[in-house]
Amino acid sequence: MFSIASLDDVFNAVPPHYDDGRVQQQVLLSREFSQLFPETIYGGRQVLWWCPRCATPWWQADHRLFVLRLSSEQAAYIGHQLHAPMRQDGTFHELPMRVCPDCLRAVCVIDTYPGRLGTQILWHALPNSTSTSSEPLPTNLGLVTTADRCTSARDTLPQAFLFAMAEQTPRENALSLAQIGDAMLTWQTDLPGELDAVAWQLRWIERTLPPPRADECEPLGTAHLARLAYLVEPAPGMCWQGFLWQPPETLSSALFTRQPLVLLHAVLLPQAEPTSIFHLYSLWQRLLPRVFEAAQWEEPRS
């Protein structure tokens, strides 16, 4: 005996195990942007973006590999592999927009934590270059390839910054803040953070979240700093610095979350440069507009 799927299942293409939160999120992203978002062997996902500045598609092949300014033939080939909707002439109906690393002068990776409310954002400024070579540009995040590069003024923002915010699950109530920080840096975050909820969370942070209080924070430990150095290796004379922050539950409730929130701020700074939680907090507030610019998130409508 066999069962016949319902018409809703047939036409909406409901995959198996759809009750799993991770599967649901992947399906929602695939439907929203008409791409498969396939996983890679390194734990990331492939995405074909459209840069509104240089008006060319670019390929995020993984968290550590980006290929910029694709030709029409290259974009059509990759788009076919990702099942992106194309016209008969090989052009795309629509691609999700994100400013490419070449125009942004930085790599901005925005991910969401599967199965919980949370976001992780890694910002890594690219070194200045006047080269017009098509050779890959080496960075600690991998290879960034482009056929053309333009000069730009030296950015006054940090060379690298990692921000993470995650809801603390009931199972983690007995964990220390440092242990939760370990988890935040090792949880798998391979789903592109393009949902409106991510933009809403960051707007809440920008407008509502007050500066941290010293009694709410603790500095990052050795294990945390080692994990950050794996993401972006510090150059000589530089080091990662940061703190973990658990805001009062009254602030967490403003985001309509049932569980407390934990935030992580980390920045790559010169070893000789004194810093504090308030300095790191202000650096992140300055960087936030660039993150919104990179992700092409518009001002929410009231």
BELRA-V993540 format. One record per residue. N is the residue number from 1. RES is the residue in three letters. PSI is psi in whole degrees, 0 to 359 (* if undefined). OMEGA is omega in degrees with one decimal (none if undefined). D_LAST is the distance of its C-alpha to the last C-alpha in whole Angstrom. Layout:
n = {N/N}
res = {RES/RES}
psi = {PSI/PSI}
omega = {OMEGA/OMEGA}
d_last = {D_LAST/D_LAST}
This chain:
n = {1/2/3/4/5/6/7/8/9/10/11/12/13/14/15/16/17/18/19/20/21/22/23/24/25/26/27/28/29/30/31/32/33/34/35/36/37/38/39/40/41/42/43/44/45/46/47/48/49/50/51/52/53/54/55/56/57/58/59/60/61/62/63/64/65/66/67/68/69/70/71/72/73/74/75/76/77/78/79/80/81/82/83/84/85/86/87/88/89/90/91/92/93/94/95/96/97/98/99/100/101/102/103/104/105/106/107/108/109/110/111/112/113/114/115/116/117/118/119/120/121/122/123/124/125/126/127/128/129/130/131/132/133/134/135/136/137/138/139/140/141/142/143/144/145/146/147/148/149/150/151/152/153/154/155/156/157/158/159/160/161/162/163/164/165/166/167/168/169/170/171/172/173/174/175/176/177/178/179/180/181/182/183/184/185/186/187/188/189/190/191/192/193/194/195/196/197/198/199/200/201/202/203/204/205/206/207/208/209/210/211/212/213/214/215/216/217/218/219/220/221/222/223/224/225/226/227/228/229/230/231/232/233/234/235/236/237/238/239/240/241/242/243/244/245/246/247/248/249/250/251/252/253/254/255/256/257/258/259/260/261/262/263/264/265/266/267/268/269/270/271/272/273/274/275/276/277/278/279/280/281/282/283/284/285/286/287/288/289/290/291/292/293/294/295/296/297/298/299/300/301/302}
res = {MET/PHE/SER/ILE/ALA/SER/LEU/ASP/ASP/VAL/PHE/ASN/ALA/VAL/PRO/PRO/HIS/TYR/ASP/ASP/GLY/ARG/VAL/GLN/GLN/GLN/VAL/LEU/LEU/SER/ARG/GLU/PHE/SER/GLN/LEU/PHE/PRO/GLU/THR/ILE/TYR/GLY/GLY/ARG/GLN/VAL/LEU/TRP/TRP/CYS/PRO/ARG/CYS/ALA/THR/PRO/TRP/TRP/GLN/ALA/ASP/HIS/ARG/LEU/PHE/VAL/LEU/ARG/LEU/SER/SER/GLU/GLN/ALA/ALA/TYR/ILE/GLY/HIS/GLN/LEU/HIS/ALA/PRO/MET/ARG/GLN/ASP/GLY/THR/PHE/HIS/GLU/LEU/PRO/MET/ARG/VAL/CYS/PRO/ASP/CYS/LEU/ARG/ALA/VAL/CYS/VAL/ILE/ASP/THR/TYR/PRO/GLY/ARG/LEU/GLY/THR/GLN/ILE/LEU/TRP/HIS/ALA/LEU/PRO/ASN/SER/THR/SER/THR/SER/SER/GLU/PRO/LEU/PRO/THR/ASN/LEU/GLY/LEU/VAL/THR/THR/ALA/ASP/ARG/CYS/THR/SER/ALA/ARG/ASP/THR/LEU/PRO/GLN/ALA/PHE/LEU/PHE/ALA/MET/ALA/GLU/GLN/THR/PRO/ARG/GLU/ASN/ALA/LEU/SER/LEU/ALA/GLN/ILE/GLY/ASP/ALA/MET/LEU/THR/TRP/GLN/THR/ASP/LEU/PRO/GLY/GLU/LEU/ASP/ALA/VAL/ALA/TRP/GLN/LEU/ARG/TRP/ILE/GLU/ARG/THR/LEU/PRO/PRO/PRO/ARG/ALA/ASP/GLU/CYS/GLU/PRO/LEU/GLY/THR/ALA/HIS/LEU/ALA/ARG/LEU/ALA/TYR/LEU/VAL/GLU/PRO/ALA/PRO/GLY/MET/CYS/TRP/GLN/GLY/PHE/LEU/TRP/GLN/PRO/PRO/GLU/THR/LEU/SER/SER/ALA/LEU/PHE/THR/ARG/GLN/PRO/LEU/VAL/LEU/LEU/HIS/ALA/VAL/LEU/LEU/PRO/GLN/ALA/GLU/PRO/THR/SER/ILE/PHE/HIS/LEU/TYR/SER/LEU/TRP/GLN/ARG/LEU/LEU/PRO/ARG/VAL/PHE/GLU/ALA/ALA/GLN/TRP/GLU/GLU/PRO/ARG/SER}
psi = {140/157/148/126/151/160/325/318/323/309/335/357/54/119/166/154/31/343/350/130/323/319/318/316/320/318/319/317/319/320/322/322/6/46/160/332/55/146/152/168/344/6/356/196/156/137/138/115/166/125/120/347/304/358/44/152/151/154/121/98/340/177/338/9/123/138/119/160/60/145/167/320/316/315/320/320/312/318/323/319/326/1/35/138/127/153/174/333/5/357/166/147/314/140/150/141/136/135/130/158/329/318/326/339/27/157/126/107/119/118/163/148/127/136/4/164/121/159/144/128/124/121/129/110/140/149/149/143/139/8/144/18/155/8/146/141/115/134/167/347/0/211/131/115/143/151/350/139/149/151/153/158/153/129/138/354/166/152/322/144/138/127/136/140/131/146/135/120/159/328/340/7/332/354/152/166/322/320/322/323/320/316/321/332/354/347/144/127/62/12/125/131/73/2/150/332/326/315/321/318/315/325/322/318/316/324/328/323/120/168/149/153/146/325/355/356/161/147/156/144/182/318/321/314/325/321/320/321/334/323/311/112/126/141/163/134/357/158/155/140/149/183/157/144/126/98/161/150/336/327/323/322/338/339/9/42/142/344/155/153/147/132/149/127/129/140/148/114/162/143/328/355/117/145/168/171/329/325/314/321/317/325/319/321/326/329/335/315/326/326/316/322/316/318/355/39/123/167/127/142/139/*}
omega = {178.4/-178.7/177.6/-179.2/177.5/178.6/178.6/179.7/-177.9/-173.3/178.8/176.1/179.6/-177.2/174.5/179.2/-177.6/178.5/175.9/-175.9/-179.5/178.4/179.3/-178.1/178.7/180.0/179.6/178.5/-179.5/178.7/-176.9/-174.7/174.0/174.9/-178.0/-172.9/-176.6/177.4/176.4/-177.1/-179.3/175.7/177.5/178.6/178.4/178.0/173.7/-176.2/171.3/179.1/-179.2/-178.8/-179.1/175.7/176.6/175.3/173.3/-169.8/169.7/-175.7/179.1/176.7/-174.2/-178.4/-179.8/176.2/-170.2/175.1/-179.0/171.9/179.7/-179.5/179.4/-179.3/179.8/179.8/-179.4/178.7/177.0/179.3/-178.0/180.0/174.2/-176.4/-178.1/173.1/-178.7/-180.0/177.7/176.5/-174.5/173.6/-179.6/174.9/174.9/-175.3/169.0/179.4/-176.0/179.9/-178.9/178.6/-178.6/-173.7/179.0/170.7/179.7/-178.7/-177.7/-178.4/174.5/176.4/179.4/172.3/179.5/175.3/179.4/-176.3/172.0/-176.9/176.8/178.3/179.1/-179.7/178.4/177.4/177.2/-180.0/176.3/-177.5/173.5/-179.1/175.1/178.4/178.1/176.9/-177.7/172.5/177.2/176.2/-179.8/-176.9/173.0/-177.7/179.7/-179.7/-176.4/178.2/-179.6/179.6/178.4/178.3/-179.7/-176.8/178.5/178.5/-179.7/176.9/179.5/179.4/173.2/175.6/177.0/174.6/-177.5/174.7/179.3/-177.9/179.2/179.3/-175.9/-177.7/-179.2/-178.5/175.0/179.0/178.5/178.9/177.0/176.3/175.5/-178.6/-178.7/-179.6/-178.7/174.7/178.1/-176.6/-172.2/178.1/-178.5/-177.3/-178.4/-179.6/179.4/-178.9/179.5/178.0/179.0/177.7/-177.3/174.8/176.6/178.6/-176.1/-170.6/-169.0/-172.7/179.2/176.2/-178.1/172.7/-175.5/-177.4/177.6/-170.9/169.5/-176.7/176.2/-179.8/-177.5/-180.0/178.4/-177.6/177.8/178.6/177.8/178.3/175.3/179.2/177.1/-177.2/-179.6/172.7/177.8/-179.5/179.7/176.8/175.0/174.9/179.9/-177.6/172.3/-171.9/174.3/-179.3/176.0/-177.5/177.5/176.7/177.7/-178.9/177.2/176.9/177.9/174.6/-177.9/-176.5/178.1/177.7/173.3/179.4/178.6/175.1/177.8/-176.7/177.5/-174.6/172.7/-178.3/-176.8/-176.7/179.0/-178.6/178.7/179.5/-178.8/175.9/180.0/178.1/-179.7/176.3/180.0/178.7/176.7/-177.3/-175.1/178.4/177.8/177.5/176.6/178.3/-178.8/-176.5/179.9/175.7/-179.9/177.7/179.1/178.7/-179.8/none}
d_last = {53/50/47/45/41/39/37/34/35/37/34/31/34/33/35/37/36/33/32/32/29/30/31/28/26/28/28/24/24/27/26/22/24/28/30/32/31/35/36/39/42/40/37/34/33/33/30/31/28/27/27/25/27/31/30/32/32/33/34/33/36/35/34/37/38/36/37/35/36/37/40/39/42/40/37/38/40/38/35/38/39/35/35/32/32/34/36/39/40/38/35/32/29/26/26/24/23/24/25/29/31/33/30/29/32/31/31/27/28/25/26/25/27/28/28/26/23/23/23/26/26/29/29/32/33/36/39/39/42/43/45/44/46/45/46/43/42/43/40/40/37/40/40/38/40/39/41/40/39/38/39/36/36/36/33/33/30/32/34/33/30/29/26/26/24/26/26/29/31/33/36/35/35/39/38/38/35/38/38/35/34/37/35/32/34/36/34/33/30/31/28/25/22/20/18/14/15/17/14/12/15/16/13/14/17/16/14/16/19/22/25/28/31/34/35/32/33/36/37/37/41/43/42/39/40/42/39/37/40/41/37/38/42/42/44/47/46/43/41/38/37/34/33/32/30/29/26/27/25/23/21/21/20/17/16/18/21/24/26/26/25/27/27/29/29/32/33/36/38/41/44/45/41/41/37/35/32/30/31/30/27/27/28/25/22/24/24/20/19/22/21/18/20/22/20/18/15/12/9/6/4/0}
